Amino acid sequence: MGLRAFFDRIEPSFVKGGKYEKYFPIYEMIESFIYTPKTVTTVAPHARSYIDMKRIMTYVVIATIPCILFSLYNTGLQTNMAIAEYGASGWRAAIIEGLGIGFNAANPLANMLHGLLYFLPIYVVTLVAGGIFEVIFAVVRKHEVNEGFLVSSMLYTLIVPASTPLWQVALGIIFGVVIGKEVFGGTGKNFLNPALVGRAFLYFAYPAYMSGDTVWTPVDGFSGATALAIGAADGVAALPQHGITWMDAFVGTIQGSMGETSTIACLLGLCFLLATRIANWRLVVGCLAGMIAFSSLLNWIGSDSNPMFAMPWYWHLVVGGYAFGLAFMVTEPVSASHTNTGRFIYGALIGFMVVMIRVINPAFPEGMMLAILFGNVFAPLIDYFVVQANIKRRAKRHA
């Protein structure tokens, strides 16, 4: 019996009136993950399109592949370099030593394997913990399990430090799924990005594990500041003195959350999303314009006491989570503005806010996460004023 025939045989038990009717969301989740959904329109008008929710979410996951691969390499690279000075311990070290690969930072295979041993547990815990609550809400509400969680789980994994304890990983994604999405009705009804909500929860609930110089490389005793922390303390001119060039930041061989460090990997993913029209170019242009304009203004104003005023826009682009947020979260269609004019304004607001938080607010060396959540909150208001302006303009035209 083929797999398709097996699903067809057991389906009557899960549809309305079947013995396991209340578990239909679980059946549908597994079946639609393997096969294309069979849902079709039954009455006119019929809209023909190759795009559905499953395809959209698949494209976004595909777009993250460059970031995933580089997160494995850079996490292993940073860890192996630190091990050379501080030594190795723990079950990951036992596995690597058992395989005879070693901790040579010059060996790409050793870096990829070591990075995988940090990435995979975080991703599995994220899938299990968040997936359980996705299924619970689907069963209780009697609706399908939304594919949106596949994207949220991947993005969430990529924006946490490699040293994050797994129990915190679970708490964060549960908070993001429940409070950031399900309480508003699920995928398509949330006005906040669930992955960012989970990350923000961890940032404010467990700040010692989410910020500082000791959290980015998971080696006991190692301390390494991010480019933004160095810039805030000593200015952008001090970055080369700490071994960080602009090209290092662009490629991504620096301290940071697992999937956020490589600007080039993020841009590859963004190009794919733009080419497939999953991402709207207006959001990207708006966010870049807001960041470039405000950072240039601060460069012109200058400051004798705040060295971040001197950080040019091309450094803001490659440090912190700006590139990752621009590619995968600013362009997220559900929580962004939906009008064309509103998309420009929404993107510009985020670009402005990330620079303002990084430069003006000394408590937050990174600002992209908070800037995007701030933009999420104002997106409906932006669209409201855009629509009202259009109504007034048309009313005057026909007066």
C-alpha positions in Angstrom: 0.0 0.0 0.0 1.4 3.4 -1.0 1.6 6.3 1.4 -1.1 8.2 -0.6 -3.5 5.3 -0.4 -2.8 5.0 3.4 -3.8 8.6 4.0 -6.9 8.2 1.8 -7.9 5.1 3.8 -7.6 6.7 7.2 -9.0 10.1 6.3 -12.7 9.2 6.9 -11.8 8.6 10.6 -10.6 12.2 11.0 -13.2 14.2 9.0 -16.4 15.4 10.4 -18.4 12.5 11.9 -15.4 10.2 12.1 -14.1 8.5 15.2 -11.2 10.8 15.6 -12.8 14.0 14.3 -11.3 16.2 16.9 -7.8 15.2 15.9 -8.3 16.2 12.3 -5.8 19.2 12.6 -3.0 16.7 13.4 -3.9 14.4 10.5 -4.1 17.4 8.1 -0.8 18.8 9.3 1.0 15.6 8.6 -0.8 14.9 5.3 -0.4 18.4 3.9 3.3 18.4 4.9 3.9 15.4 2.6 1.4 16.2 -0.1 0.0 19.4 -1.7 -3.3 20.3 0.0 -6.4 19.1 -1.9 -8.4 22.2 -1.0 -10.2 23.8 -4.0 -12.8 26.4 -4.5 -16.3 25.0 -5.2 -18.2 28.0 -6.4 -17.4 30.9 -8.8 -15.4 33.1 -9.1 -12.3 30.9 -9.3 -8.9 32.4 -8.8 -6.1 30.5 -10.4 -2.7 30.9 -8.7 0.3 28.7 -7.9 0.8 30.5 -4.6 -0.7 29.1 -1.4 0.3 29.3 2.2 2.3 26.1 2.1 4.3 27.4 -0.9 4.9 30.8 0.7 6.2 29.3 3.9 8.4 26.9 1.9 9.9 29.7 0.0 10.8 31.6 3.2 12.4 28.5 4.7 14.4 28.1 1.5 15.5 31.7 1.7 17.0 31.1 5.2 19.3 28.3 3.9 22.3 30.6 3.4 21.9 31.9 6.9 21.5 28.4 8.3 24.7 27.2 6.6 26.7 30.2 7.7 25.3 30.0 11.2 26.7 26.5 11.5 30.1 27.6 10.2 30.5 30.8 12.2 29.2 29.2 15.4 31.7 26.5 15.1 34.4 28.9 14.0 34.0 31.2 17.0 33.7 28.2 19.4 36.8 26.5 18.1 38.9 29.7 18.2 37.8 30.1 21.9 38.5 26.5 22.7 42.1 26.9 21.6 42.6 29.3 24.5 40.1 28.1 27.1 39.8 24.3 26.4 36.8 22.1 25.6 34.3 20.3 27.8 30.8 18.9 27.6 29.0 16.3 25.5 29.6 18.2 22.2 33.3 18.0 22.8 33.0 14.3 23.6 31.3 13.7 20.3 33.8 15.7 18.2 36.7 14.0 19.9 35.1 10.6 19.4 34.8 11.3 15.7 38.4 12.4 15.6 37.6 15.7 13.8 39.1 18.0 16.5 38.7 21.7 17.2 40.8 23.2 14.4 39.2 26.5 13.5 41.0 26.4 10.1 39.0 23.2 9.2 35.6 24.1 7.7 34.3 20.6 8.4 35.2 20.9 12.1 33.5 24.3 12.3 30.3 23.1 10.5 30.0 20.0 12.7 30.6 21.9 15.9 28.1 24.6 14.9 25.5 21.9 14.0 25.8 20.5 17.5 24.6 23.8 18.8 22.1 24.6 16.1 20.3 21.3 16.0 19.3 21.0 19.7 18.0 24.6 19.7 16.0 23.9 16.5 14.6 20.6 17.8 13.5 22.1 21.1 11.9 25.0 19.3 10.0 22.7 17.0 8.8 20.4 19.8 7.9 23.1 22.3 6.3 25.5 19.9 4.7 22.7 17.8 2.9 21.2 20.9 1.2 24.5 21.5 0.4 25.0 17.8 -1.3 21.6 17.8 -3.1 22.2 21.1 -4.7 25.5 19.8 -5.5 23.9 16.5 -7.3 20.9 18.2 -9.2 23.2 20.6 -10.3 25.6 17.9 -10.9 22.9 15.4 -8.8 24.4 12.6 -5.8 23.4 10.6 -2.3 23.6 12.0 -0.8 26.6 10.2 2.4 26.2 8.2 3.5 29.6 9.6 5.1 27.9 12.5 7.7 26.3 10.2 9.0 29.8 9.4 8.6 31.2 13.0 10.6 28.2 14.4 13.4 28.7 11.9 13.7 32.5 12.4 13.5 32.1 16.1 16.4 29.6 16.1 18.5 31.9 14.0 18.1 34.9 16.3 19.1 33.4 19.6 22.7 33.1 20.9 24.2 29.6 20.6 24.7 29.6 24.4 21.0 29.9 25.2 19.9 27.2 27.7 17.4 24.8 26.0 14.8 25.4 28.7 14.9 29.1 27.9 14.6 28.3 24.2 11.4 26.4 25.0 10.0 29.2 27.1 10.7 31.8 24.5 9.0 30.0 21.6 6.0 29.1 23.7 5.6 32.7 24.7 6.0 33.8 21.0 3.5 31.3 19.7 0.8 31.8 22.4 1.1 35.5 23.2 2.5 36.7 19.8 0.1 34.8 17.6 -2.5 32.3 19.0 -4.2 34.8 21.3 -5.0 36.8 18.3 -6.4 33.9 16.3 -3.4 32.3 14.7 -1.4 32.8 11.5 -2.6 35.7 9.5 -4.3 37.4 12.4 -1.3 38.3 14.5 0.0 41.9 14.4 3.3 41.0 16.0 6.1 38.8 14.6 5.9 35.6 16.8 9.7 34.9 16.5 10.5 38.4 17.7 8.0 38.3 20.5 9.7 35.1 21.8 13.1 36.7 21.5 12.0 39.9 23.2 10.5 37.8 26.0 13.9 36.2 26.6 15.7 39.5 26.3 13.7 41.1 29.1 13.1 38.0 31.3 16.7 36.7 31.2 18.9 39.6 30.1 22.1 38.0 31.5 21.7 35.2 28.9 20.7 37.4 26.0 23.2 40.3 26.1 26.7 41.1 27.3 30.1 39.9 26.2 29.9 36.3 27.4 26.8 34.9 25.7 27.8 34.9 22.0 30.4 32.1 22.1 29.4 29.1 24.2 32.8 28.5 25.8 33.1 28.8 29.6 35.4 31.8 30.5 35.3 33.4 27.1 34.3 37.0 26.7 34.0 38.7 23.3 32.1 41.9 22.6 29.9 42.4 19.5 30.7 45.1 16.9 27.9 47.2 18.2 29.1 47.0 21.8 32.6 48.0 20.7 31.2 50.8 18.6 29.1 52.1 21.5 32.1 52.1 23.9 34.9 53.2 21.7 33.5 54.3 18.4 33.5 52.7 14.9 37.2 53.6 14.4 38.1 51.2 17.2 36.5 48.2 15.4 39.7 47.3 13.3 41.7 47.5 16.5 39.6 44.7 17.8 40.1 42.6 14.7 36.8 43.5 13.0 36.9 45.0 9.5 33.8 46.0 7.5 34.4 42.9 5.3 34.4 40.7 8.4 31.1 42.1 9.4 29.7 41.8 5.8 30.8 38.1 5.5 29.8 37.4 9.1 32.8 36.0 10.9 32.0 38.0 14.1 30.2 37.6 17.4 26.5 37.6 17.3 23.3 35.5 17.3 23.6 32.3 15.3 22.0 33.4 12.0 22.3 37.1 12.1 26.0 37.8 11.6 26.4 37.3 7.8 25.0 40.2 5.8 25.8 38.5 2.5 23.8 35.4 3.5 20.8 37.6 4.5 21.0 39.5 1.2 21.0 36.2 -0.7 17.8 35.2 1.1 16.3 38.6 0.5 17.0 38.5 -3.2 15.3 35.1 -3.4 12.2 36.5 -1.6 12.1 39.5 -3.8 12.5 37.4 -7.0 9.6 35.1 -5.9 7.6 38.2 -4.8 7.1 36.8 -1.3 8.8 40.0 0.0 7.6 43.5 -1.1 10.4 45.7 -2.4 8.7 48.8 -0.9 9.3 47.6 2.6 13.0 47.1 1.8 13.4 50.5 0.2 11.6 52.2 3.0 13.7 50.5 5.7 17.0 51.3 3.9 16.0 54.9 3.3 15.0 55.5 6.9 18.3 54.0 8.2 20.5 55.8 5.7 18.8 59.2 6.1 18.8 59.2 9.9 22.3 57.8 10.4 23.6 60.3 7.9 21.9 63.1 9.8 23.5 62.0 13.1 26.9 61.8 11.4 26.4 65.4 10.3 25.3 66.5 13.8 28.1 64.7 15.6 28.7 64.3 19.3 31.6 64.7 21.6 30.2 62.2 24.2 28.5 59.6 22.1 30.8 57.8 19.6 27.8 56.0 18.0 26.9 59.3 16.3 29.8 58.7 14.0 28.8 55.3 12.8 28.0 55.5 9.1 25.1 53.8 7.5 27.2 51.1 5.8 28.3 49.9 9.2 24.8 50.0 10.6 23.9 47.7 7.6 26.4 45.0 8.5 26.4 44.9 12.3 23.8 43.5 14.7 20.6 42.1 13.4 19.8 44.8 10.8 20.4 42.7 7.7 18.6 39.6 9.0 15.6 41.7 10.2 15.5 43.6 6.9 15.4 40.3 4.9 13.1 38.1 7.0 11.1 40.3 9.4 10.5 43.7 7.9 9.2 42.0 4.8 6.9 39.6 6.8 3.6 40.3 5.1 1.2 39.6 8.0 2.6 42.1 10.6 3.7 44.8 8.0 1.6 47.5 6.4 -0.6 46.3 3.6 -1.0 49.5 1.5 1.8 50.4 -0.9 2.3 53.9 0.5 2.1 52.5 4.0 4.8 50.0 3.2 7.3 52.8 2.5 6.3 54.6 5.7 6.4 51.4 7.8 9.9 50.5 6.5 11.2 54.0 7.0 9.8 54.0 10.5 11.8 50.8 11.3 14.9 52.2 9.7 14.7 55.4 11.7 13.9 53.5 15.0 16.8 51.1 14.7 19.3 53.9 14.4 17.7 55.9 17.2 17.7 53.0 19.6 21.3 52.1 18.8 22.6 55.6 19.0 20.4 57.6 21.3 19.4 54.9 23.8 22.5 53.7 25.7 20.6 50.7 27.3 20.2 48.9 24.0 23.3 48.5 21.8 21.1 46.5 19.3 17.9 48.0 18.1 16.5 46.0 15.2 14.3 43.7 17.3 12.6 46.5 19.2 12.3 48.7 16.1 10.4 45.9 14.1 8.1 45.3 17.0 7.5 49.0 17.3 6.7 49.1 13.6 4.4 46.1 14.0 2.3 48.0 16.5 2.0 51.1 14.3 1.3 49.2 11.0 -2.5 49.2 11.3 -2.5 52.9 12.2 -0.3 53.7 9.2 -2.6 51.8 6.9 -5.6 53.6 8.4 -4.2 57.1 7.7 -3.2 56.1 4.2 -6.7 54.8 3.4 -8.3 57.9 4.9 -6.0 60.1 2.8 -7.0 58.2 -0.3 -10.7 58.6 0.5 -10.4 62.3 1.0 -8.4 62.8 -2.2 -11.0 60.9 -4.2 -13.8 62.8 -2.5 -12.2 66.1 -3.6 -11.7 64.8 -7.1 -15.4 64.0 -7.5 -16.8 67.0 -5.6 
